[in-house]
Amino acid sequence: MPIYHKLGKIPPKRHTVFEKPDGGLYYEQLFGTVGFDGMSSLSYHIHRPTMVSEIRGARDVSPKIAVEKNMQARLLKGFHAGPKDDFLESREPLLVNKDIHIGVAAPRKSLRDYFYKNADADELLFIHRGTGTLRTFLGNIDFEYGDYLIIPRGMIYQIDFDTEDNRILYAESFHPIYTPKRYRNWFGQLLEHSPFCERDYKLPAGLETYDETGEFRMQIKKQGMLHDLVYASHPFDVVGWDGYNFPYGFSIHNFEPITGRVHQPPPVHQTFETSAFVVCSFCPRLYDYHPKAIPAPYNHSNIDSDEMLYYVDGDFMSRNNIDKGYISLHPGGIPHGPHPGAYERSIGKKSTEELAVMIDTFKPLMITENALKLDDGVYYRSWME
């Protein structure tokens, strides 16, 4: 996300002496991506951020694949995934490939017993239920229903929930997550035709700074393994930072839909992009206003992508018998479209209150064992007349 931000105290010139008030130096760290070619931030720490005192081991958390080559439309009932206390344990990967892992989570407890870092993937958390605070070494972000939280790879974080009733759609992206390039000018500023702008972002605030040494447990995910380490100083010891690489939030309710006289294609709903998939937000909007418009989407074939749609709220105009938390998967190679009756009953309708998140991947998605437990098994027949 090309936008500059800073918090706390920083020296006037980078890579220069930055003295502590009581003597000694703050320790500078470059937090960057894509070698030295991607977005980065410079943070200043009370203690060396490199102090690992113990490595306790690792365990395999790779998704268990049940169907590697899928050619079946599926409907997963996401809310049937049971809640668990631990934030990481509650994650259930459902649809995966080498570019992205998509899953759901229902954590009951705040993540406070350890710190977490995903060293492989940017994380996208969509908050379906719950409120709380994402706490990171670069500042905190309050979140609520409808928020996307984008957490860059390598970000150390904890998360606080206000209640035990929390539901999250999450994606781990092995490619950087950006705002769509066509929404930005060549400086990186969002353009006038973009369905959102920089004012809509939830930027880090409330920088927590701890001057503590001791044992601080760190869980680091890398190459499908969850590594258990101990840091010798508190990971949140940053006194200031600036740059472009940091977590941020964006509410789906701040996405301003693009409409037209006839039905608009899915790219008008695009919210995020990578080189391997796109994320779209389907929001309440006015329907097409041509006098003979058919608001329901036309039948279409996903030849080059798999389509996953997560149903959040409202009236799912093109689908029958869909509830909150359901996930539909339409694999590339099979045409799909509105359910029987939906095409006809959409004619003359003026608006929709639907709310959904779509992820289209450019490589096929594999089905995990967790997903099969949530699969209704008959969705592929739901277009039969």
C-alpha positions as a printed Julia matrix, in Angstrom:
385×3 Matrix{Float64}:
   0.0     0.0     0.0
   1.93    3.07   -1.17
   1.16    5.62    1.54
   3.63    7.14    3.99
   2.99    6.92    7.74
   4.97    7.42   10.94
   4.54    7.08   14.7
   6.62    7.97   17.74
  10.12    9.45   17.79
  12.55    9.16   14.86
  15.85   10.9    14.07
  15.92   13.63   11.39
  18.16   11.54    9.13
  18.0     7.78    8.54
  20.95    5.51    9.32
  22.44    8.03   11.73
  23.08    8.14   15.5
  19.84    8.15   17.53
  20.69    8.52   21.22
  18.56    7.44   24.17
  17.83   10.16   26.74
  19.79    8.28   29.43
  22.69    7.3    27.17
  23.27    4.61   24.61
  21.73    4.18   21.19
  18.4     3.07   19.8
  18.72    0.16   17.37
  17.52    0.78   13.83
  15.79   -2.01   11.87
  14.77   -1.99    8.21
  11.47   -3.86    7.87
  11.31   -4.43    4.12
  10.03   -6.65    1.34
  11.14   -7.93   -2.08
  14.79   -7.68   -1.14
  15.5    -3.95   -0.99
  13.11   -3.21   -3.85
   9.69   -3.38   -2.15
   7.93   -1.29    0.46
   9.76   -0.85    3.76
   9.68    0.9     7.12
  12.48    1.94    9.47
  11.87    1.2    13.16
  13.91    2.19   16.19
  14.16   -0.27   19.09
  15.22    0.07   22.72
  16.9    -3.35   22.53
  18.5    -5.26   19.7
  15.66   -6.92   17.73
  17.96   -9.85   16.97
  18.18  -11.43   20.42
  16.89  -15.03   20.3
  17.62  -16.84   23.58
  16.05  -20.24   22.87
  14.67  -22.38   20.05
  12.17  -24.86   21.43
  11.23  -26.78   18.28
   8.64  -26.76   15.51
   5.51  -28.55   14.4
   3.96  -29.11   11.0
   0.83  -27.01   10.38
   0.57  -27.63    6.64
  -2.97  -28.06    5.32
  -4.07  -31.68    4.86
  -5.17  -32.04    1.24
  -8.19  -34.27    0.53
  -8.9   -33.39   -3.14
  -5.91  -32.22   -5.15
  -7.64  -31.85   -8.53
 -11.14  -30.57   -7.98
 -13.84  -30.25  -10.67
 -16.91  -29.91   -8.46
 -18.81  -26.82   -7.37
 -18.95  -26.89   -3.59
 -20.78  -25.18   -0.76
 -19.02  -25.05    2.62
 -20.94  -24.05    5.74
 -18.29  -21.91    7.38
 -20.09  -21.34   10.68
 -20.07  -25.11   11.24
 -16.35  -24.81   12.0
 -16.27  -25.04   15.78
 -14.77  -22.31   17.94
 -11.47  -22.84   19.75
  -9.75  -20.84   22.46
  -6.36  -20.34   20.79
  -6.13  -17.87   17.9
  -3.87  -20.03   15.73
  -5.49  -23.34   16.67
  -8.86  -21.98   15.59
  -7.71  -21.48   12.01
  -9.06  -24.07    9.59
  -7.51  -23.95    6.09
 -10.16  -24.92    3.54
  -9.07  -24.02    0.0
  -5.38  -23.84   -0.84
  -2.77  -23.69   -3.58
   0.85  -22.6    -3.69
  -0.2   -18.92   -3.85
  -2.86  -18.68   -1.14
  -4.41  -20.49    1.81
  -8.05  -19.55    2.49
  -9.8   -20.55    5.69
 -12.08  -19.62    8.55
 -11.44  -19.15   12.25
 -13.57  -18.77   15.37
 -11.16  -17.82   18.18
 -12.67  -17.43   21.63
  -9.67  -15.97   23.43
  -7.32  -13.08   22.78
  -3.8   -13.87   21.59
  -1.81  -12.8    24.65
   0.27  -15.82   25.73
   2.72  -15.46   22.86
   3.57  -13.25   19.89
   2.98  -14.37   16.31
   4.8   -13.73   13.04
   3.99  -15.16    9.61
   7.35  -15.16    7.84
   5.95  -16.59    4.6
   2.75  -14.75    3.82
   0.86  -11.5     3.99
  -2.31  -12.08    5.99
  -5.79  -10.79    5.22
  -8.27  -11.11    8.08
 -11.91  -10.27    7.32
 -13.84   -9.68   10.55
 -17.3   -11.22   10.19
 -18.11  -11.19   13.9
 -16.39   -9.53   16.8
 -14.57   -6.37   17.8
 -11.16   -5.79   19.29
  -7.65   -4.51   18.69
  -4.85   -5.74   16.46
  -1.66   -5.03   18.41
   1.65   -4.87   16.51
   5.19   -3.61   17.06
   4.32   -0.72   14.7
   1.13    0.3    16.5
  -2.45   -0.79   17.11
  -5.61   -0.9    14.99
  -9.11   -1.17   16.43
 -11.38   -3.41   14.35
 -15.07   -4.28   14.06
 -17.57   -6.13   11.89
 -16.78   -5.7     8.2
 -13.11   -4.74    8.57
 -10.34   -6.12    6.41
  -7.03   -6.24    8.28
  -3.94   -6.44    6.05
  -0.89   -7.7     7.96
   2.39   -7.74    5.97
   4.6   -10.8     6.22
   7.07  -10.66    9.09
   4.83   -8.41   11.18
   4.94   -9.32   14.9
   1.48   -9.12   16.38
  -1.0   -10.07   19.05
  -4.78   -9.65   18.91
  -7.35   -8.73   21.55
 -11.03   -9.67   21.25
 -13.76   -7.95   23.24
 -15.97  -11.08   23.41
 -15.73  -14.81   22.73
 -18.07  -14.7    19.71
 -15.65  -14.08   16.85
 -15.77  -15.22   13.22
 -12.99  -14.53   10.73
 -12.41  -15.29    7.06
  -8.66  -15.32    6.54
  -6.26  -15.62    3.63
  -2.52  -16.21    3.74
  -1.0   -14.78    0.55
   2.45  -15.85   -0.58
   2.51  -12.75   -2.79
   2.33   -9.14   -1.53
  -1.22   -7.77   -1.21
  -1.71   -4.39   -2.88
  -4.53   -2.05   -3.85
  -5.39   -2.52   -7.55
  -2.91   -0.81   -9.84
  -5.64    0.65  -12.07
  -6.94    2.63   -9.07
  -3.59    4.39   -8.58
  -1.65    7.03  -10.49
   2.04    6.59  -11.23
   2.91    8.22   -7.87
   0.78    5.66   -6.02
  -2.09    7.96   -5.03
  -5.59    6.53   -5.4
  -7.39    8.09   -8.35
 -10.8     9.77   -8.49
 -12.47    6.7   -10.06
 -11.27    4.41   -7.25
 -14.14    3.02   -5.12
 -12.25    4.06   -1.97
  -9.52    6.51   -0.99
  -6.73    6.94    1.55
  -9.14    8.56    4.03
 -10.87    5.19    4.38
  -7.79    3.4     5.71
  -7.44    2.5     9.38
  -3.77    3.25   10.06
  -1.74    2.09   13.09
  -2.01    4.3    16.16
  -1.33    3.95   19.88
   2.27    2.75   19.61
   3.04    0.48   22.6
   6.64    0.69   23.8
   7.98   -1.77   26.41
  11.48   -1.61   27.87
  11.55   -5.18   29.18
  13.95   -8.1    29.04
  13.23  -11.7    29.96
  11.52  -14.55   28.09
   9.03  -13.65   25.38
   7.56  -16.54   23.45
   7.4   -16.09   19.68
   5.54  -18.37   17.23
   6.92  -17.99   13.69
   5.26  -19.64   10.71
   7.59  -20.54    7.85
   7.44  -23.23    5.15
   4.4   -24.89    6.69
   6.05  -25.2    10.1
   5.22  -23.3    13.27
   8.51  -22.58   15.04
   8.56  -21.93   18.8
  11.25  -19.43   19.83
  12.07  -17.25   22.83
  13.1   -13.62   22.42
  15.22  -12.0    25.12
  13.46   -8.62   24.94
   9.87   -7.51   24.5
   9.02   -7.44   20.75
   7.05   -4.21   21.23
  10.03   -2.02   22.13
   9.78    0.39   19.2
   9.98    4.09   20.12
   9.24    5.3    16.6
   9.12    4.35   12.95
   8.3     5.65    9.5
   7.79    4.23    6.04
   5.36    2.4     3.8
   5.33   -1.19    5.11
   2.84   -1.58    7.97
  -0.51   -3.17    8.82
  -3.71   -1.33    8.04
  -7.47   -1.8     8.09
 -10.21   -1.06    5.6
 -13.95   -1.46    6.17
 -16.0    -3.2     3.51
 -18.71   -0.66    4.4
 -16.47    2.09    2.97
 -16.28    0.46   -0.47
 -18.31    2.6    -2.9
 -19.83    0.33   -5.57
 -19.47    1.12   -9.26
 -22.78    0.68  -11.09
 -24.02    1.08  -14.67
 -26.97    0.84  -17.03
 -26.39   -2.88  -17.52
 -24.8    -5.54  -15.31
 -21.2    -4.73  -14.41
 -18.53   -7.47  -14.42
 -16.85   -8.64  -11.18
 -13.67   -6.5   -11.61
 -15.67   -3.37  -10.63
 -15.87   -4.89   -7.13
 -12.1    -5.41   -6.84
 -10.58   -4.29   -3.53
  -7.12   -5.92   -3.39
  -4.82   -7.65   -5.85
  -1.74   -9.81   -6.06
   0.01  -11.41   -9.01
  -1.88  -14.65   -8.23
  -5.41  -13.68   -7.14
  -7.82  -10.78   -6.6
 -10.17   -9.92   -3.72
 -13.54   -8.3    -4.43
 -16.19   -6.76   -2.15
 -19.86   -7.13   -3.07
 -21.68   -4.36   -1.2
 -25.18   -2.85   -0.98
 -25.77   -0.94   -4.22
 -28.32    0.25   -6.75
 -29.04   -2.17   -9.55
 -28.54   -1.53  -13.26
 -30.82    1.17  -14.62
 -31.3     0.26  -18.29
 -35.09   -0.19  -18.76
 -34.56   -3.81  -19.81
 -31.65   -4.58  -17.49
 -31.32   -8.0   -15.85
 -29.64   -7.3   -12.49
 -28.7   -10.94  -11.87
 -25.24  -11.87  -13.2
 -25.11  -13.6   -16.55
 -23.85  -17.19  -16.75
 -20.11  -17.24  -17.15
 -17.23  -19.69  -17.35
 -14.18  -19.34  -15.13
 -11.72  -20.73  -17.64
  -8.61  -19.22  -16.04
  -9.59  -18.95  -12.38
 -11.36  -20.58   -9.45
 -13.97  -18.42   -7.75
 -14.54  -18.48   -4.0
 -17.39  -16.42   -2.57
 -17.85  -15.86    1.17
 -21.38  -14.75    2.09
 -21.43  -12.15    4.85
 -24.89  -10.63    5.11
 -28.0    -9.45    3.26
 -30.0   -10.86    0.35
 -27.82  -13.02   -1.88
 -29.68  -12.18   -5.05
 -28.17  -14.74   -7.41
 -28.26  -17.72   -5.01
 -30.94  -19.86   -3.42
 -30.73  -21.21    0.14
 -27.58  -19.31    1.12
 -26.85  -18.27    4.7
 -24.25  -16.18    6.51
 -20.82  -17.74    6.63
 -21.41  -20.02    3.63
 -18.57  -20.39    1.12
 -19.2   -21.31   -2.49
 -16.46  -22.6    -4.79
 -16.88  -22.54   -8.55
 -13.84  -24.19  -10.16
 -12.44  -23.07  -13.47
 -13.76  -25.04  -16.42
 -17.41  -25.24  -15.33
 -19.86  -22.46  -16.24
 -21.92  -21.07  -13.39
 -24.48  -18.37  -12.87
 -27.68  -17.49  -11.01
 -29.7   -20.3    -9.49
 -33.01  -21.29  -11.11
 -35.52  -18.49  -10.6
 -32.94  -15.9    -9.53
 -32.43  -14.62  -13.09
 -36.13  -13.97  -13.56
 -36.98  -12.6   -10.14
 -34.16  -10.04  -10.33
 -35.87   -8.19  -13.2
 -37.35   -4.92  -11.99
 -35.51   -4.93   -8.67
 -33.91   -1.59   -7.81
 -31.19   -2.46   -5.29
 -29.54   -5.17   -3.22
 -28.33   -5.32    0.36
 -25.92   -8.21   -0.23
 -22.51   -8.24    1.42
 -19.9   -10.78    0.34
 -16.16  -11.27   -0.18
 -14.9   -12.95   -3.34
 -11.43  -14.35   -3.98
 -10.6   -15.38   -7.55
  -7.38  -17.36   -7.91
  -5.49  -17.83  -11.17
  -4.43  -21.37  -10.24
  -6.8   -24.16   -9.12
  -7.65  -24.51   -5.45
  -7.23  -27.81   -3.63
  -9.77  -29.01   -1.08
  -8.59  -29.77    2.45
  -9.85  -32.37    4.89
 -11.29  -29.53    6.97
 -13.28  -28.33    3.95
 -14.85  -31.72    3.28
 -16.26  -31.71    6.81
 -18.12  -28.48    5.98
 -19.16  -29.45    2.42
 -22.89  -30.01    1.85
 -22.03  -32.49   -0.92
 -24.95  -31.6    -3.22
 -24.36  -27.97   -4.2
 -23.13  -28.92   -7.69
 -26.69  -30.13   -8.49
 -28.38  -26.91   -7.35
 -28.76  -25.56  -10.91
 -30.96  -28.49  -11.99
 -34.43  -27.32  -12.99
